Amino acid sequence: MPANTPETLRLDDRFLTALAREVDNGNVRRVGHPQLPLALYAYTDSCVYNGNWNGMTDLCRGLVIDESARRVVAWPFPKFHNHTAHGAGHPWALPLPSEPFEVYDKIDGSLGIVFHYAGRWRVATKESFTSEQARWAQTWLDDRDTSALACGTTYLVEVVYPENRIVVWSTARTLTLLGAYDRFGVELPLADAAPAWQAVGGDVVRGRTVRSVEDLIAFAAVNRGPDGAPVSGTDTEGWVVRYRSGLRVKIKIPDYVRRHGTRTATGPRTVWQALADGNDPAGLFGEIPDEFLPWVKQTVQQLRDRHGAWMEEARSAFDALRELHGDRAAFAAQARLTPYAAALFRLLDGNSIDDLAWTAVKPEGTPPQPTVTP
């Protein structure tokens, strides 16, 4: 029985209009399935960079819709943020609640979205039906007996295999269950979904016992686990706290964030290169940890300010030689006495100096990774 049965949630015009608006605004990307009448919706790097979070963009973390039937086929986890974002004045990250909670390991891999459609179980990742990780997970699933799984339930898993590691060392080759949603988008207790997933042969994310979220945050800040024992970024990424209300937050250890940043060559020159090439720095967020967002924004602003100041100084030097603009030889003699000689000749010929300005403000060397609070 495919998941898009009459009992699933049919989307109304308001929902679809709001979704289309976010696509038009560049906050959400629509990805069509290569063979089926399905579309996957995922928030964009621009959405992350600009903090354009709302109920719709939060939901688009791999939302799969049968557009012909106007029905949701697979529900992802809504976007959840680092614990440091909460209580920092963001309207989309209110202070953390005071309510019962559970703690789970945060697994270093790729989110897999497992759903039933048109007679078989299928896997997508957050942004693709056909990514390398989705294909690996599909092969893993196809090789197993899936009869215990409940049609209409979305199983959210971490796709884990050695070639897909980011930082944490692991020899596992599995799909680890993180959570599940029913056909109406209501989250199911992990304990209820786990037996069926284990019957398939998959793992279930490990829960942890901690006295308080504050204790966990304090331990994580000094690279220690929930039990206080030292951990490194090759041991663990961190933990996810799930409150009774369904809110999730991430708590990562600094060593993992540092190692992740190193693997993705995150530094001032990475940001400078994006700007110098005329690219939107939001595009960096397909490659670097989102913990670096505040630092990237600060670096972007600093580089743009320096670029603008250099351009203004060059134009001022050009204007100061206004009386010589008609005498190229005399102009050249004076221009060579300034630090903007190449720019002055460009301006004299009516050409852009943008690339010269970016070259002038290129960060020196390869500095240490920025300090980031996870």
N, C-alpha and C positions, 0 to 999 in steps of 0.2 A: 504494500500500500504506500504510495508516494506521500510525502509530507504535505503536499498542497491539496489536502482534502477539504470538503466543505466546512469541516470543523475548525480549520485554521483561521487566523485573524485576517479578515478582508480589509484592505486599506481604503480609507475614504479619501475624498478629493483634497481635503485640507492637509492630510499627511503627505500625499504625493506632491501637492503644490509647494509645501514647505521644503520637501526634499529637493525638488527641482530648483528652488531658489538658492539653496546652498551649493548646488552644482554650478549654477550660473555665477554665483559669487566667488567661485574658486575655492570654496572651503571643503568640498566633497568631490571625489572622483567616482565616476560611474565606469565599471568594467563589465562588458558583456561576456557571456559564456560563449565559447567558440561553436558549440553545437546546440545548446538548449536555450529555451526562452527565459533565461535567468540573467539577472544583473547583480553585481556585487558593488556595494557602496562603501567607500573608505575615505576618512578625512585626509586632507592633503598636508604636505609640508608647510604650505602657506598658512593653513589653519593653525598648525602647531606654533609656528613662528609668531603669528599675530595674536594668539590666544583667543581665537574666535570660537569659544566653546559655548554651546547651548544644548538644549535637549536633543536636537536633531544631529548636530555634529558629534556629540557624545556617542550617539547610537551607531554612527557609521564607522564601525571598527571591524568591518567584514559582514555587514548586513546583506543577506541574500534574499532577493525578491523575485518571484515569478510575476513578471510584468504583465503577461497576458491574462493571468487570473487575478492580478492585484492582491497577491498574498505573500506574506513573509514565509520563506522556506527555512531560513536559518537565522537565529538570533545570536549575536556576539556579546561578549562582555561590553558594557558601556565603557568609554574611556575613563581610566582612573589615573590619578596624578601622584607625584611624590609627596610624602607627608609634609615637606617643607612648603608646599604651595598652599596648604590649608591654613587659614588664619593670617595670610599675608596680604589681605585686602582684595583678593580676586573674587568677583561675584560668582565665578564658577567653581570655587574651592573654598567653601565655608569652613569655619573652625571645626576641628574633629569633634564628633559627638561623644557624649558620655553614656555609653551603652555597652552591653555585652559584645564580645568580639571573638574571632577565631584567627589564628595565625598559621600561614602555610609557607612552605619554601617557595621562593621565586626561582623558577627554573630557567636556565640559560639556553634558549632555543628559539623556535618560531611558533606563534599561535596558529593552531590548526582548528578549523571549523568543520565538524563532521555532521552531515545531515543526510536524510533519505529523500530521494527524488527520482521519479520515473523508474521505479523498480530496483534501485540499488543505492547503497551507501556511497556518499561522495565526500571529498575533502577539498576545502579551499583554505588559503591563508588569508591574512588580513586584507591584502590588496590584490589577490590574484586567484583565479581558478587553475592556472597552469604553471605556477612558480615551481622551481626545483624542489622546494620543500613540500608543496602540495602534491607533486608527482611522487615523491618518495613516500609520503604518507598514504597516498592512494594505493600504491603497491603493497605497502605493509598491511593495509586494511583488506585488500582483495585476497590476500593469502590466508585470511582467517575466517573462522565461522562467526558471522555477525548476527546469528539468529536471536541472540539474547537482547539485542538492542531494540529500543522502543521507537517505532516509526513516529515521526512528529516531534521527537526530542532532538534538540541540538546538543551534541557533546563537544565541549570546548577542551582542547588538548594542547600540550606542548609537544612539538615535533622535535625529537631529540635523536641525533646520530652524530658520530664523531666529526664528519665533514661539515656539519652545520654548527659546530661550536663557535661561540663568540669569544669567551674568556675561560669559562669553567671547564676543567678537564673531566671528561666522562667517556666511558666506552659503551654506554647504553645505546641501544637502537630500539626505540619504542615511541609510542604515543602515550603521554602521561595525562590522565584526566585531571582537569583543573576545576570544572564546573559543568552544569547542564541547565538547559531551559526547556520548558514545555512549549507546545505549539502556539501558545498565546503570549509567549515572552516572559513567563513567570519563572524565576530561578528555582530550581529544584534543590533540595538538600543534597549535598555531596554524598552523604552516606546512602541516600536512596538510589543515586545513579551509579555508584561505584561497583556494586556486584555485577551488573550487566557488563560494564567495561572490563572488569577483571575476567569475566567469562570469555571475552574476546581475546584476552592475553595481554592487555595493556596494564600499565602501572597507574597508580593513583597518587596524587601529590601528597606529600608528607605534611601532617599537621604538627604544630609545635605548642608547647605549654609555656606561657610567660605570665608573670604576675600582673604586668600592666604594659600598655603601649609605650608609656614613658620609659619604662625600663628597657624595652626592646630598642627604642630609638637611641638611648644612651649607650647601650652595648654596641649597636651597629656603628655608632659614630667613632668608636675606637677599634673597629674591626674585631668585634667579638660576637659570638652567636648568642641565641636566647639563653643558653646555660652559662654564659660568661666566658666560655673557652675561646681562645684566639682562633680566628679564621682569616683566610686570604681570598683574594678575588678569583683564584683558580679553584677554590673550594666551593664557593657559593656566590650568587649574585646578591642575595638579600632575602627579604620576606615580604609577603603580602598580608595585610590585615584586612579582614572582612568583618564589618560591623553587622549587627543584627538587622539593621535597616537595608542592608545590601551594599552600602558604600564600601568601596575598596580603596586602599592606599598602598603605595610602594615604599618600602624602606630598604635602601641599598647601602652596602658598605663602601666606604671611600676607596678601598683598594680595588674593588671591582670597577668602579667608575673610572679610576685612574688608568687601569689596564685597558678598559674599553676605549677610552680616549686615545691612548697610545696606539692601539691597533688601527684606529681610523685616522691617525695622523692629525688629531685636532690641535690646532695651534693658530697663532695670529696669521701665519702665512696661508693657511687653509682658507681662512675668511678673506684675507686680502686677495687671493687668487680668484675667488668667486666674484668679488666686486670688480677687480681689474678686467675680468673676462666679460663683464656686463651681465652677469647672472644674478638672479634673485638669491640672496643668502639663505632664504627659507629652504632652498633646495638642498642645503647641507644636511637637513634633518632626515633624509633617507639613509644617511651613513653614520651620523654621530649620535651619541647618547643625548636624550632630551634633557638630562641634568645640566648640559652645557648651554641651554637656551639663554639664561640671564647673561652669562659671560659672552656668548656670541653677539647678543644684542648690544652689549656695552662695547665690544670690539668693533662691530659694524659702525656704531655711532662715532667712535674715536677716529676710525680710518676715514669715514666720510667727512668729518670735521677737518682733519688734516688735509685731505684731498681738496676740499673747498677753499681752505686757507691758502694752499699753494697756488691754486688757480687764480685767486684774487690778487695775490702778491705778484704773480707773473703778469697779469693784466695791468696792474698798477705800474709795473716797470715798463711795460709797453706804452702806456699812456704818457709816461714821463719822457719818452723819446718821440712824442708826436711830431715835433718840428722836423725830425729827420726821416719821417716815413717816406718822403719822396726822394731821398738820397740814400740808396741802398748801401753804398760804400761807407758813408758816414754813420749810418745806422748800425752796420756790422761792427764798426770799430767800437762803438759804445756798448752794443749788446753783449759783446764778448767780455766785458768787464763785470757783467752781472752773473748771478748763479742760474739765470733763466734763459741763457742764450738760445738754446734750441727752441724753447717755447716762443721766444720773441720772433724768431724767423718764421715759425709756423703761423703766428698771428699776423705777421706782415703779409704773408701769402694767403691769408683768409682760411687757414686750416685749423682743425681741432687740436687742442693740447691735452685732451682728457687722458690719453694713454701716458703722456709724459708725467702728468700729475700723479697717476697711480704708481708709476715707476719710482717717482721721488719719495713716496710715502711707504714703500715696501718695507715691512718689518725686517730688522737685521737678524741674521742667523736663524737658528732653530731654538727658541727659548723653551724653558720647562713647560709642562702642561699646566694649564690654569688650575687653581685650587677651586674645587667644586664641592659644595655641601650636598651630600646625597639625600 
